[in-house]
Amino acid sequence: MSTLRPLAVVFDLDGTLVDSEPNYYAAGRRLLARHGVPDFGWEEHTRFIGIGTRETLEVLRGKYGIAAGVDELLAENNRLYLESARASTEVFPEMRKLVERLHADGVPMAVASGSSREAIEAVLSGTGLDAHLGRVVVSAEEVPRGKPAPDVFLAAAAALAVEPGHCVVFEDAAPGVAAASAAGMRCVAIPYVRGSEDDPEFGTAELLFRGGQAEFTADGTYAWLTA
């Protein structure tokens, strides 16, 4: 019998539940190359992890003087990303284990991501996570502001019909941790980018796995949730 206190869980998707960043990087690199930017590197890509795709493209469009509009770039980027995402996206094993355990306990769960709804649903379907997480999905493209603003998490709480203070957010990036804090939600942080664990935003997380997914365990986190 579950001993979980009343709560709901809101998962970020990319870099938290699934290792999709290599696919996003490949899509972004191909997109920028098509628009005259041939040397977009992984280090620059990591600066945008945790930021919504639209906001990222707005910055890159301005930085590189790309003539195409943001909507055109967004649609093209999504097409490129979905080509690889549907073919292969890996779920972090301990995250799958935790999701399945929380689902068995009847804990309300949602996905709140900076990706497009189409991309979110494609990844959830392709990985089988939609069996546990398909009911409540919120894309940052559906709210006024992306992370680090709290909008996407507040929308998830509203869709779950729970108070923000009853939610625990799982995040891998500093902007997402900041968004959780701004939403008045507790946060479990699992940094994706090595070296980012010392960013001030991660200091606001109630539970921080400094070593990222290599350190994260479903059993330990479940114990923390039930403490």
Secondary structure, DSSP 8 states (H G I E B T S, - for coil): -----S-EEEE--BTTTEE-HHHHHHHHHHHHHHTT-TT--HHHHHTTTTS-HHHHHHHHHHHHT--S-HHHHHHHHHHHHHHHHTT--EE-HHHHHHHHHHHHTT--EEEEESS-HHHHHHHHHHHTTHHHH-S-EEEGGGSSS-TTSSHHHHHHHHHHT--GGGEEEEESSHHHHHHHHHTT-EEEE---STTGGGSGGGGG-SEE-TTGGGT--HHHHHHHHH-
